[in-house]
């Protein structure tokens, strides 16, 4: 049995989509003078999100009304799990790394979300090895992207209430800058000068005190400001990636309801061309992931270990939770559904949460979370993780034969 698992694992590692990722990963290492045009990368990302949505919506039209309750419950399970994963990530990083608390909170947001690229790669691998999965999984991809954003924003809001400075340092962290205050020595100094100079100094002191009061008011206003501003809400719920995915689901669903004559021509674009576009996407992602590894030099061994090992913990948790849900609700999931759910739990965001960070958490490092999400976790997931999760699912299936 172990030999068969090993052979299946090795076989999955050599799928064409993964080979394109390895190829892209080598390009910066070999110092090849090649840059993937960014506009093409944007186009590939748009295509993949719409295509994933289209395929999910098309198959979603075939779901029986009696199964809607179970699908809704499964979505709720995914939301709760990713909330929990975000919190667990924050706690683990406290003991494994020396990161600032604001950076730990931001990284927790990345891991409490999911990755469309990892999801698309997993779909391609499952298709190539002929492992079936349920059609509504893109719906979970859309919803499970949201918890990480909310976890990061909540944790950072708590840090601000506890005195985090504008650079992101807490009072007990090296580098913290206390708010500027006017000392009592300045008033004593004013008494020893002439009347004219004294009046000037008093005016300066009054101006300084006034500025201090305004600064304190601004700080209080920031602390009392709504946790989710209009811009943040728009980025969380109306970000381009999420809208393209949901739009693809809706259009695919409506089209499939009208019959095969309507969807046939579009399937040539959104289904037949999917694998080829994904290969080009993974070529670029491999190059980006390879370059992002340079940002991990100062992060420490604990941070690197987390980025490589924690996804296995979260993926296994996802598989076990999905099997438990299937048995408790008497729901039958296809084998690939457990693997896709594992990827949704274990992968880290590199599209939505960075945009939310740019708007709502400017104090956090812009490089460390992406270095972990792309350089470590994405690289690990698409190269080793997906084949490993397939084998973990096969092993766990022996414990839950009824599902």
Phi and psi in degrees as a GROMACS rama.xvg file:
@    title "Ramachandran Plot"
@    xaxis  label "Phi"
@    yaxis  label "Psi"
@TYPE xy
-64.1943  -37.8037  UNK-2
-64.3308  -40.9063  UNK-3
-64.8442  -40.8861  UNK-4
-62.3686  -41.1826  UNK-5
-64.8506  -42.3148  UNK-6
-64.3662  -41.2111  UNK-7
-64.2645  -38.7601  UNK-8
-63.6557  -48.7443  UNK-9
-63.2492  -40.0561  UNK-10
-62.5785  -39.6319  UNK-11
-69.5985  -28.3812  UNK-12
-66.8853  -21.6823  UNK-13
-104.777  23.0111  UNK-14
-70.9583  146.582  UNK-15
-53.7928  -40.8435  UNK-16
-62.009  -37.1636  UNK-17
-73.9619  -34.3243  UNK-18
-62.9922  -34.8393  UNK-19
-64.7746  -36.8006  UNK-20
-65.437  -45.0288  UNK-21
-59.0831  -42.0503  UNK-22
-60.3441  -47.4578  UNK-23
-63.1845  -36.0139  UNK-24
-63.9886  -32.0381  UNK-25
-77.8667  -24.7144  UNK-26
-57.6567  -50.2962  UNK-27
-66.3885  -33.3755  UNK-28
-64.0771  -39.4474  UNK-29
-81.9172  -2.08928  UNK-30
58.2809  41.3806  UNK-31
-75.6902  134.109  UNK-32
-80.2282  80.8808  UNK-33
-143.374  129.267  UNK-34
-122.536  127.381  UNK-35
-78.361  121.086  UNK-36
-56.7477  129.175  UNK-37
-64.2066  -36.2419  UNK-38
-65.6981  -33.2008  UNK-39
-68.814  -41.1283  UNK-40
-59.168  -42.5172  UNK-41
-61.1502  -41.8423  UNK-42
-63.6862  -41.2709  UNK-43
-63.7855  -41.6411  UNK-44
-62.8044  -44.541  UNK-45
-59.6784  -45.7151  UNK-46
-60.3347  -47.6394  UNK-47
-62.4391  -42.0068  UNK-48
-64.5848  -44.4851  UNK-49
-68.085  -40.4677  UNK-50
-66.0638  -42.017  UNK-51
-61.234  -45.1501  UNK-52
-62.438  -44.0357  UNK-53
-58.4095  -49.1729  UNK-54
-63.4593  -41.2698  UNK-55
-65.8833  -42.9482  UNK-56
-65.2831  -39.1576  UNK-57
-61.4157  -43.4579  UNK-58
-77.638  -28.1263  UNK-59
-63.163  -28.3861  UNK-60
-64.7963  -19.3316  UNK-61
-90.5752  -5.4546  UNK-62
-70.4059  136.685  UNK-63
-75.899  143.749  UNK-64
-55.5119  -30.9455  UNK-65
-66.4584  -20.7796  UNK-66
-90.7789  -4.81135  UNK-67
-63.6568  -39.2843  UNK-68
-61.4682  -42.8305  UNK-69
-66.5314  -37.7627  UNK-70
-64.7598  -42.4687  UNK-71
-61.7966  -42.1205  UNK-72
-63.9491  -37.3326  UNK-73
-67.3517  -39.099  UNK-74
-61.7705  -43.5527  UNK-75
-61.9517  -39.8894  UNK-76
-61.0777  -43.2671  UNK-77
-62.0968  -41.297  UNK-78
-61.5655  -46.7093  UNK-79
-64.7107  -40.8438  UNK-80
-63.5995  -43.9455  UNK-81
-70.2202  -31.8698  UNK-82
-59.3421  -48.8938  UNK-83
-63.0545  -39.2758  UNK-84
-63.8818  -38.7277  UNK-85
-61.0664  -44.3464  UNK-86
-66.6019  -43.9567  UNK-87
-61.8419  -39.2595  UNK-88
-59.3383  -44.443  UNK-89
-60.3996  -42.2378  UNK-90
-68.6345  -44.9591  UNK-91
-61.4965  -42.3038  UNK-92
-64.8034  -25.7855  UNK-93
-62.4496  -37.3606  UNK-94
-93.5375  -22.3264  UNK-95
-95.4982  -19.423  UNK-96
-135.007  171.465  UNK-97
-108.179  22.9112  UNK-98
-65.3416  150.738  UNK-99
-61.9299  154.527  UNK-100
-63.3072  -34.1872  UNK-101
-67.5774  -34.4072  UNK-102
-72.3128  -37.1423  UNK-103
-62.517  -41.6837  UNK-104
-63.9658  -39.1206  UNK-105
-69.0905  -43.6898  UNK-106
-61.6232  -37.7151  UNK-107
-59.8337  -37.6959  UNK-108
-64.3058  -40.0358  UNK-109
-61.3777  -43.2886  UNK-110
-81.8796  -17.4893  UNK-111
-82.2613  -2.145  UNK-112
-105.119  -162.172  UNK-113
-136.959  -177.771  UNK-114
-128.652  118.929  UNK-115
-65.958  -36.0711  UNK-116
-64.6792  -44.2378  UNK-117
-65.3997  -38.7578  UNK-118
-61.8226  -47.2569  UNK-119
-62.2386  -40.375  UNK-120
-64.0319  -41.3765  UNK-121
-64.3366  -40.6795  UNK-122
-58.3877  -44.2559  UNK-123
-65.1315  -41.6964  UNK-124
-66.4773  -44.4966  UNK-125
-62.0034  -39.537  UNK-126
-64.6538  -40.2714  UNK-127
-69.0993  -30.7959  UNK-128
-98.4208  9.16978  UNK-129
59.6958  45.9142  UNK-130
-105.73  117.782  UNK-131
-75.9411  150.956  UNK-132
-142.099  160.351  UNK-133
-74.6479  145.445  UNK-134
-70.3748  -21.9828  UNK-135
-87.3066  7.087  UNK-136
-59.839  -33.235  UNK-137
-59.3201  -25.2409  UNK-138
-64.4796  -41.67  UNK-139
-66.3144  -36.2774  UNK-140
-57.1291  -42.6711  UNK-141
-67.1067  -45.6779  UNK-142
-76.8093  -36.2236  UNK-143
-75.8189  -1.06984  UNK-144
-79.1355  -21.5708  UNK-145
-79.9155  -40.9761  UNK-146
-55.5212  -39.9956  UNK-147
-60.1078  -40.3678  UNK-148
-59.8267  -45.2799  UNK-149
-69.6063  -38.1091  UNK-150
-61.3511  -47.8211  UNK-151
-62.1043  -45.5498  UNK-152
-64.4599  -38.6184  UNK-153
-67.2822  -46.5324  UNK-154
-62.9316  -40.9904  UNK-155
-69.6475  -35.4574  UNK-156
-61.0663  -39.8826  UNK-157
-63.7193  -41.2936  UNK-158
-63.3781  -39.4313  UNK-159
-64.0001  -38.6773  UNK-160
-65.7084  -26.1233  UNK-161
-92.7676  8.54759  UNK-162
105.116  20.0252  UNK-163
-62.7219  135.594  UNK-164
-82.2574  179.411  UNK-165
-67.2347  -20.6666  UNK-166
-89.3763  -4.17177  UNK-167
97.7617  10.8195  UNK-168
-98.0871  141.257  UNK-169
-88.3191  160.591  UNK-170
-55.6204  -29.1799  UNK-171
-96.6552  11.3183  UNK-172
-105.717  139.773  UNK-173
-59.2455  136.336  UNK-174
100.431  -3.2465  UNK-175
-66.7079  136.928  UNK-176
-113.601  115.584  UNK-177
-71.0703  151.063  UNK-178
-59.3963  140.109  UNK-179
-65.1864  132.013  UNK-180
-131.549  149.873  UNK-181
-87.2038  121.346  UNK-182
-80.0722  160.004  UNK-183
-69.5799  -19.4881  UNK-184
-64.0024  -29.157  UNK-185
-67.1067  -37.3543  UNK-186
-69.135  -39.8307  UNK-187
-64.2352  -36.8572  UNK-188
-65.3919  -32.5606  UNK-189
-67.6031  -26.314  UNK-190
-71.5532  -20.1129  UNK-191
-93.16  4.33504  UNK-192
-111.331  171.707  UNK-193
-65.9204  168.819  UNK-194
-60.3729  -43.9938  UNK-195
-64.96  -45.5373  UNK-196
-66.3558  -36.7107  UNK-197
-62.1872  -43.2701  UNK-198
-62.7355  -38.6419  UNK-199
-64.0993  -43.054  UNK-200
-67.073  -39.5836  UNK-201
-62.2129  -38.6389  UNK-202
-64.1823  -40.7853  UNK-203
-64.392  -40.2043  UNK-204
-64.2292  -43.1945  UNK-205
-60.5156  -40.8007  UNK-206
-64.7107  -41.1528  UNK-207
-64.9076  -43.4399  UNK-208
-63.8319  -38.6496  UNK-209
-62.9845  -42.5199  UNK-210
-63.0806  -39.2797  UNK-211
-63.2967  -43.3436  UNK-212
-61.6083  -40.7505  UNK-213
-65.8555  -39.1993  UNK-214
-64.231  -43.25  UNK-215
-65.2845  -37.6173  UNK-216
-63.8824  -41.5505  UNK-217
-63.3352  -40.8511  UNK-218
-64.3644  -43.3788  UNK-219
-63.5346  -37.9651  UNK-220
-63.927  -37.6802  UNK-221
-66.9171  -39.3862  UNK-222
-68.9889  -33.5235  UNK-223
-90.8742  -0.227756  UNK-224
-66.3302  154.485  UNK-225
-56.2749  139.131  UNK-226
-59.7339  -38.7149  UNK-227
-117.855  98.4299  UNK-228
-72.4006  172.422  UNK-229
-61.1706  -40.9177  UNK-230
-65.0068  -40.4749  UNK-231
-66.7711  -45.3684  UNK-232
-59.5112  -39.8376  UNK-233
-64.5222  -39.3754  UNK-234
-71.4506  -33.2937  UNK-235
-74.354  -48.8553  UNK-236
-101.442  -17.255  UNK-237
-125.284  28.0179  UNK-238
-70.8066  151.771  UNK-239
-55.984  -40.574  UNK-240
-62.4584  -45.5312  UNK-241
-65.8967  -40.2726  UNK-242
-66.7182  -42.1517  UNK-243
-61.7118  -41.2972  UNK-244
-65.3151  -49.287  UNK-245
-65.1647  -39.8994  UNK-246
-61.2959  -41.2861  UNK-247
-62.7983  -40.5432  UNK-248
-61.6583  -46.803  UNK-249
-64.0093  -45.2115  UNK-250
-67.5111  -41.2875  UNK-251
-62.6276  -38.487  UNK-252
-65.582  -50.3458  UNK-253
-62.7414  -39.5928  UNK-254
-66.5583  -42.2952  UNK-255
-66.278  -33.1021  UNK-256
-62.2213  -29.962  UNK-257
-79.5062  -12.5804  UNK-258
115.494  167.988  UNK-259
-65.1217  -28.8511  UNK-260
-62.9035  -30.85  UNK-261
-78.84  -40.4728  UNK-262
-90.6579  -10.3074  UNK-263
-60.3187  -51.5828  UNK-264
-64.8266  -39.2198  UNK-265
-67.0753  -29.5171  UNK-266
-64.3211  -28.5884  UNK-267
-62.6482  -32.882  UNK-268
-85.6694  -48.9484  UNK-269
-89.7125  -13.2742  UNK-270
-114.706  -53.665  UNK-271
-65.6114  -37.0454  UNK-272
-87.9023  -1.65643  UNK-273
-60.573  -46.6431  UNK-274
-62.3941  -43.597  UNK-275
-64.9979  -43.2447  UNK-276
-64.6243  -40.031  UNK-277
-62.7401  -36.1033  UNK-278
-62.0046  -43.5918  UNK-279
-66.2409  -39.2325  UNK-280
-60.9172  -44.1667  UNK-281
-70.8656  -27.9482  UNK-282
-59.6828  -47.8983  UNK-283
-67.4899  -40.6278  UNK-284
-64.7995  -34.7904  UNK-285
-62.7458  -42.7897  UNK-286
-62.7384  -44.8052  UNK-287
-65.5328  -43.5372  UNK-288
-62.4554  -40.3862  UNK-289
-61.9799  -42.3645  UNK-290
-70.2817  -33.3604  UNK-291
-68.2479  -21.036  UNK-292
-61.3805  -25.7658  UNK-293
-65.134  -25.8383  UNK-294
-76.1445  -4.75113  UNK-295
-94.2574  1.92969  UNK-296
-59.8313  -39.4212  UNK-297
-96.2433  1.94456  UNK-298
-78.4618  -27.0599  UNK-299
98.0225  157.517  UNK-300
-64.7727  -33.987  UNK-301
-63.5504  -38.2096  UNK-302
-68.1176  -41.215  UNK-303
-65.1437  -42.5379  UNK-304
-61.9644  -39.4801  UNK-305
-62.0209  -47.7404  UNK-306
-60.9745  -25.6262  UNK-307
-96.7959  -32.1888  UNK-308
-100.264  -35.1305  UNK-309
-58.5704  -38.2734  UNK-310
-55.1989  -33.3257  UNK-311
-65.4378  -40.5609  UNK-312
-63.2466  -47.1293  UNK-313
-68.2234  -37.6478  UNK-314
-65.6657  -44.6196  UNK-315
-63.0248  -41.0746  UNK-316
-59.4176  -42.5784  UNK-317
-63.2392  -43.3474  UNK-318
-63.0676  -46.4021  UNK-319
-64.0597  -41.0812  UNK-320
-65.1296  -39.1826  UNK-321
-65.6468  -42.0876  UNK-322
-65.6688  -40.7385  UNK-323
-62.3798  -42.3243  UNK-324
-63.7787  -43.1694  UNK-325
-60.4478  -40.0763  UNK-326
-75.7028  -36.3652  UNK-327
-69.9785  -33.7226  UNK-328
-101.895  2.75913  UNK-329
55.9332  44.6315  UNK-330
-104.359  138.472  UNK-331
-99.715  116.379  UNK-332
-102.811  145.032  UNK-333
-68.1615  152.339  UNK-334
-55.354  -39.2039  UNK-335
-68.4514  -20.3295  UNK-336
-63.1914  -39.2783  UNK-337
-65.2214  -38.2521  UNK-338
-68.5504  -44.4723  UNK-339
-62.4106  -39.1866  UNK-340
-65.1422  -37.5423  UNK-341
-61.3248  -41.6674  UNK-342
-66.4411  -39.9087  UNK-343
-63.6049  -31.3961  UNK-344
-81.2232  -32.0787  UNK-345
-95.5502  -26.6902  UNK-346
-77.5858  161.019  UNK-347
-117.043  145.912  UNK-348
-70.5666  145.533  UNK-349
-136.222  9.35278  UNK-350
-120.57  -61.2157  UNK-351
-72.5621  -53.2647  UNK-352
-63.0918  -39.1015  UNK-353
-57.8728  -36.7559  UNK-354
-67.0011  -40.3773  UNK-355
-65.6295  -40.0636  UNK-356
-60.4141  -42.3413  UNK-357
-60.6381  -35.8904  UNK-358
-85.9468  -43.5375  UNK-359
-106.721  -17.134  UNK-360
-133.012  62.7972  UNK-361
-68.32  -15.4072  UNK-362
-73.687  -21.2247  UNK-363
-80.6339  158.51  UNK-364
-64.3719  131.811  UNK-365
-81.6289  -11.9075  UNK-366
-103.513  -40.0727  UNK-367
-61.1518  -48.5379  UNK-368
-60.8806  -41.1829  UNK-369
-67.6275  -35.8089  UNK-370
-62.3255  -40.2127  UNK-371
-70.1062  -45.0843  UNK-372
-66.7463  -43.2897  UNK-373
-94.3869  -53.1923  UNK-374
-65.611  -34.0254  UNK-375
-105.682  -66.9844  UNK-376
-68.6677  -45.7277  UNK-377
-63.1656  -44.8539  UNK-378
-58.7944  -44.4813  UNK-379
-67.3678  -43.2871  UNK-380
-61.9869  -49.6592  UNK-381
-77.6131  -19.1578  UNK-382
-97.688  -48.2794  UNK-383
-111.994  -39.6077  UNK-384
-60.2368  -50.6591  UNK-385
-60.1703  -50.6195  UNK-386
-58.5821  -37.4153  UNK-387
-66.7918  -40.9129  UNK-388
-67.3149  -32.2356  UNK-389
-60.8074  -43.0283  UNK-390
-73.0089  -37.0189  UNK-391
-61.3877  -41.0013  UNK-392
-63.513  -40.1614  UNK-393
-62.9479  -38.3014  UNK-394
-69.8296  -44.1695  UNK-395
-66.8915  -30.5423  UNK-396
-59.0968  -26.6248  UNK-397
-69.3813  -22.7422  UNK-398
-84.4262  -20.4597  UNK-399
-125.87  63.6888  UNK-400
-63.2919  -24.1606  UNK-401
-74.2247  -18.8711  UNK-402
